[in-house]
Structures are given as C-alpha cells and as structure tokens.
Amino acid sequence: DADVTQTPRNRITKTGKRIMLECSQTKGHDRMYWYRQDPGLGLRLIYYSFDVKDINKGEISDGYSVSRQAQAKFSLSLESAIPNQTALYFCATSDLLGTGGEIGQFFGPGTRLTVL
Amino acid sequence: SQQGEEDPQALSIQEGENATMNCSYKTSINNLQWYRQNSGRGLVHLILIRSNEREKHSGRLRVTLDTSKKSSSLLITASRAADTASYFCATDVGGGSNYKLTFGKGTLLTVNP
C-alpha cells in the first residue's frame, strides 16, 4: 500500500463549489504539506502543519483552508472554487533529521483538479 | 532569480550519456534536496546533501554542493530511457515555524533510446 494517499485523484467541479481534497499517510510523520503545481511554475506551498495543533500558511494560502484531523490526516478545502485554482495538488509528509532540517519529503500521487 | 533555480530548463541526451543539471539559490540553507517527477506523478526524493557536505553519491547519482557559490549540481551517469523525467532541486531553510522547503521550476530531462 502507498505510504501517502490522496483522494480524489481527479476532480472536475464548477466555479463557486466547495471542494475538499484529502490526504492520509502511514509513515508516522508529524509534518504534512499541501502544494499546488502549475505548468512552468514549479511547486508552491499552500499550507503546512508540523503537528496536529500546528497549522501554518504557505506562500499562496488565499482561497484555501486546511484541517489536520489527526497525525495521519490533512485535508485541503477550497471554500468557493475558481478557475485559476485549476492545478495539480500534492500532499507531502516529512520528519526531522536528528541533526536539524528534514529527512526529505514524501509525496502523494497528486489530485488533478479542474474548475470550470 | 528565485531561491532554487535549475539550469538548464530542458536537456535532451542519448542513452548511455551523462546528464548534468545545476541549481542555484540565494540564501543560506540547512540542506539541499533533489527530486524526480515523472509526468503527472508525485515527486520522488532522490538525495539530500547537508550544508556541511560537498559531495554525495547514490547509485548513478552524484550531487555536489558549493555553499560559497550557492550552487549544486546533479549528475546522472550512464543515463537510461527510464531516467526521462523532470528534476527539481529544493532548498531547506529556516527552522521551527520559519522552516521552509522551496522548490525550483525544474529541469526536464529526456533520454533518447
């Protein structure tokens, strides 16, 4: 079984709809992240969470919200979807190196979201 | 330039040749990481090099880090068609709540059979 799973894998929705993307992990990591990827722009960080009680905004959090329901679950919501939120969304997990910094991030397979 | 910028944007080589990709960054880092992404898939972590390391190897991958020039290179030796993918560098900066991993825009590597 995959260590980091995302649901749904594909979603087409209409402008103004509320959408939730879910992420689950079995790696036991404390840290979880949501990114979006757009052609030519690389990955941009939306939100991140270092533990269940810790939520932080990334560089492009406007229009998004998150919920860390448990160590293993981190969901991303678009309260009122708009067309420029059409993108590939990735969840990732990580943990700390003993000597500082992270061990590297482990990514889910992605959710392709299209907002019409 | 942004923190973590790969060069070239695209690279096309023949199977068996070596591929070299470069990454430049702007601020001090804890470590630098390289990831691979096959088309439409999630990123896969390849290798991490810490700021006090200069070179690291993993199989056919060789990564160098020059903190004085704020640059890193990824060398893939004896490339295979299966190495065709986008490669991203990511810089690990800050700490605690200021932690941040910033990705570049990637190098698209095509290995022709």
Boltz contact constraints between the chains, C-beta under 6 A:
constraints:
  - contact:
      token1: [A, 42]
      token2: [B, 103]
      max_distance: 6.0
  - contact:
      token1: [A, 42]
      token2: [B, 104]
      max_distance: 6.0
  - contact:
      token1: [A, 42]
      token2: [B, 105]
      max_distance: 6.0
  - contact:
      token1: [A, 43]
      token2: [B, 103]
      max_distance: 6.0
  - contact:
      token1: [A, 90]
      token2: [B, 42]
      max_distance: 6.0
  - contact:
      token1: [A, 100]
      token2: [B, 30]
      max_distance: 6.0
  - contact:
      token1: [A, 101]
      token2: [B, 30]
      max_distance: 6.0
  - contact:
      token1: [A, 101]
      token2: [B, 31]
      max_distance: 6.0
  - contact:
      token1: [A, 101]
      token2: [B, 92]
      max_distance: 6.0
  - contact:
      token1: [A, 104]
      token2: [B, 33]
      max_distance: 6.0
  - contact:
      token1: [A, 104]
      token2: [B, 45]
      max_distance: 6.0
  - contact:
      token1: [A, 104]
      token2: [B, 48]
      max_distance: 6.0
  - contact:
      token1: [A, 107]
      token2: [B, 42]
      max_distance: 6.0
  - contact:
      token1: [A, 107]
      token2: [B, 43]
      max_distance: 6.0
  - contact:
      token1: [A, 108]
      token2: [B, 42]
      max_distance: 6.0
  - contact:
      token1: [A, 109]
      token2: [B, 42]
      max_distance: 6.0
  - contact:
      token1: [A, 110]
      token2: [B, 42]
      max_distance: 6.0
